[in-house]
Amino acid sequence: MKKEAKIGVIGGSGLYEIEGMTEVKKVKVKTPFGNPSDAIVIGSLEGTRIAFLPRHGKGHHISPTELPGRANIYALKSLGVEWLISISAVGSLKEEIRPLDLVIPDQLIDRTKSRVNTFFGQGVVAHVAFADPFCPVLSEILYQAAQDQGARVHKGGACVVMEGPLFSTKAESNLYRSWGASIIGMTALPEAKLAREAEICYATVACVTDYDCWHETEESVSVEMLINNLFRNAATAKNIIRIAAARIPQQRQCICAHALKDAIITAPKKIPAQRKRDLELLIGKYLA
């Protein structure tokens, strides 16, 4: 498949399309890992080619645990995506991070239990560095774009990724606060891990919808609250995408672009033929 776009956008709850895109077409991509969440919409935004994927599918019919993470990342990679902007809804774990604020996190805490979080295994082993899970270059671009948009945005902070689909108990919420975490969501993992394995620069614009359930003077999180606040943030998020897309550099200098270099431990002759075919897009250049 020919390279269609260098920039990808995965939209979370409330963000199912990006207005203003021209020369739009929908592409259905088949992958060795099944079908992505939905057709990928490719178009031009401010003169830049963008590939947009609604994370939960149009109509929001895929739960966080059921998301086809490998198919989503593989499909975007196959279209030429090198920079991936994630838009997601999160709860706040800190008083100063208020509902309707934005956060550009720089760390993750994995509390998921039931998700496949790697492209590897089944005959091929790779250990990829993940100390800094978000691309620092893309994160800075998004932070500056949010500031220019006039949003109340926080730079850095750890995001707890829980399994869901239920929200936290108060005990869990207070535990995460004791760890010093800033926000909590359900979708940044395994997305960020898979993007790193695919050598895609990945960063998140986290849209704060609520105070989770720890806050004594605020009502506990509900779907109605989450969706209402996310829709209010959606227009801001779209403007940030538009600003950021015009600022992304042509060449990548960050570690994301070479994340698999020296990470594949398995001897090439020991990798099963089918696995080589399935992962050719990711590892082919390192096995040549």
C-alpha positions, -999 to 999 in steps of 0.1 A, spaced: 0 0 0 14 34 -9 22 60 17 -8 83 22 -1 104 52 28 111 76 5 123 104 -21 102 121 -48 112 145 -67 87 168 -98 103 181 -113 92 214 -147 96 230 -165 126 214 -141 131 186 -152 111 156 -142 133 127 -122 164 119 -140 192 100 -121 212 74 -103 182 58 -103 184 20 -96 158 -7 -111 132 17 -113 95 11 -120 65 33 -96 36 33 -103 1 47 -71 -15 57 -66 -53 63 -38 -62 86 -23 -95 99 -39 -86 132 -75 -82 120 -95 -51 111 -89 -16 126 -116 1 147 -131 16 115 -123 29 81 -94 54 81 -103 88 68 -74 104 48 -75 140 38 -56 173 37 -57 197 66 -39 231 62 -20 215 33 -9 185 53 -21 149 47 -38 134 78 -50 99 85 -78 99 110 -91 69 129 -120 70 154 -106 48 182 -140 34 193 -155 33 158 -182 55 144 -211 53 169 -187 43 197 -193 6 197 -159 -8 208 -150 -8 245 -115 1 257 -107 -36 265 -119 -47 230 -100 -21 210 -80 -37 182 -48 -19 191 -24 -39 170 -46 -36 139 -50 2 145 -13 9 148 -3 -15 120 -29 0 96 -17 36 103 19 25 99 11 9 65 -3 42 53 30 59 60 21 75 94 53 86 113 36 110 138 5 99 158 -16 123 178 -39 107 203 -70 125 217 -85 109 248 -108 116 277 -93 114 312 -102 120 348 -81 143 370 -62 130 400 -50 165 411 -70 195 424 -52 219 401 -61 199 370 -97 209 365 -124 196 343 -121 210 307 -83 214 312 -59 197 288 -29 176 298 1 166 277 14 137 298 49 124 298 46 92 318 23 61 320 14 36 347 0 4 333 -30 -10 352 -45 -29 323 -50 -67 326 -67 -81 295 -50 -66 265 -24 -78 240 4 -51 244 30 -61 218 35 -71 182 61 -96 193 60 -132 207 52 -164 189 87 -170 178 102 -135 178 114 -116 208 121 -79 210 128 -57 241 121 -21 232 131 9 255 100 25 269 113 47 297 99 78 281 66 65 266 56 97 247 76 113 219 92 145 235 92 163 201 55 157 194 45 164 230 62 198 229 45 206 196 11 197 210 18 217 242 27 248 223 -2 244 200 -26 242 230 -11 273 245 -15 292 212 -51 280 211 -56 296 245 -64 264 263 -56 258 299 -30 231 294 -6 213 318 27 200 306 39 166 318 24 143 344 18 105 348 -13 90 333 -27 58 349 -43 35 323 -69 13 339 -87 -17 324 -123 -4 325 -149 -3 313 -161 5 349 -147 36 365 -124 35 395 -135 28 431 -127 56 456 -100 34 471 -83 29 437 -86 66 429 -70 76 462 -42 50 457 -33 65 423 -33 100 439 -8 87 465 15 76 437 16 112 424 -2 104 392 -19 133 374 -47 118 353 -64 85 346 -78 70 314 -85 37 296 -69 39 262 -33 52 261 -21 16 266 -13 -6 248 -16 21 221 16 39 232 36 6 235 25 -5 200 33 28 185 68 27 199 73 -9 186 61 4 152 86 33 154 59 59 153 62 91 173 32 91 197 18 118 220 -15 124 237 -38 154 242 -57 143 273 -90 161 277 -100 163 314 -137 156 319 -140 151 356 -123 146 390 -126 108 388 -143 98 421 -118 110 448 -130 146 450 -153 152 480 -170 183 467 -176 172 431 -200 146 419 -186 113 409 -178 107 373 -207 97 350 -210 89 313 -232 120 309 -206 143 325 -178 127 306 -194 131 272 -207 166 278 -173 179 289 -155 161 261 -178 176 234 -170 210 249 -132 202 245 -136 187 210 -135 220 191 -103 230 210 -87 196 203 -95 199 166 -78 234 165 -48 220 183 -45 193 157 -47 219 129 -20 241 145 3 211 153 0 195 119 16 226 103 46 225 128 56 188 126 91 186 111 99 168 79 127 147 94 126 129 127 156 131 151 140 115 182 146 79 194 111 68 183 122 65 147 148 38 155 132 21 185 136 -14 171 173 -9 164 192 -35 185 159 -45 202 152 -77 183 169 -105 203 158 -135 182 183 -147 155 167 -141 121 170 -177 111 149 -187 141 120 -164 133 91 -185 118 84 -176 82 48 -166 89 59 -142 117 84 -127 93 56 -120 68 33 -106 95 59 -83 108 77 -74 76 64 -38 78 80 -34 112 111 -55 112 119 -61 76 146 -35 74 164 -50 104 165 -85 90 178 -76 55 
